[in-house]
């Protein structure tokens, strides 16, 4: 029987006033010597709280710094500068520093502790890192987080755009899973039923969560929990198919084409609605979520252009030629372009 070992986080804490208690949780796991990477400006904002909590718990911070690079060459050099006594590496901040710490931990075979300061995507829980390799952004293998600590107060304090990005990235699992079934039906790869179930449960739990405001503690906790489950689904599947389909290919194409792309989840969210119409699958639900959360209202303010999405659709199959999503077939690329030009909602939120 062919079996594969998988890793899942040992710690998942989504709570209020959490930063000062991270040290205590690490000590409970027998981790007493750590390296911490902070995002730009975050030592001034959170450094004292984190360091004080570490000290009170008997955890020694061997090395800490702020960083804003995901160049793979820089990270290799950094990883091997860590003291040999380090037992874990923490990444505190947004996507860049989380990816950097994740990859450094992977290189040094150290547990990676993810401390996201926004809920902009599922990157804080995934086993891959988005790095700059030979001048181009690429997704490279890395280890899944050993521990995830998300402080609700910190997440609430981040710019609202990051919450909208997280909403877009979370809802995208609807079209990604449909693409995965499509891929299997056309003889390209196979669906892992358990990973499918985890990802489906995550997105369904999120879109059915009642809320009055996206800053509600319950809403933010559900968003973070669901994004974390998405990372586990990818680990079970051994790739990103449970959470990334044609909608992500469009976003990756936009990243390559545009001088200043929007936040990942904003691009993905718009592409998710587009592809749900193409797939004729749950587009009404997606539209309701985006309307009720204010996602569409935010998209109207950022000046995204229909023509950019058309070019991204045409480029999408080349982004991941090993996949076989709806956009890998010409008939559905043509349909996606037709939807872009005729759909009332997309006409409202995108510039001509």
Secondary structure, DSSP 8 states (H G I E B T S, - for coil): ---------SEEEEESS-GGGHHHHHHHTT--EEEEEE-TTHIIIIIHHHHHHHHHTT-EEEEEEE----BHHHHHHHHTTS-TT--EEEEEESHHHHHHHHHHHHHHT-EEEEEESS-S-GGGG-SEEEEEETTEEEEEE----SEEEEEHHHHHHS-HHHHHHHHHHHHTHHHHHHHHHHHHHTTSS---HHHHHHHHHHHHHHHT---S-TTSHHHHHHHHHHHHHHHHHHHHHTSSTTT-SHHHHHHHHHHHH-SS---HHHHHHHHHHHHHHHHTSSHHHHHHHHHHHTHHHHHHTTT-BHHHHHHHHHHHHHHTTT---GGGSHHHHHHHHHHHHH-HHHHHHSB-
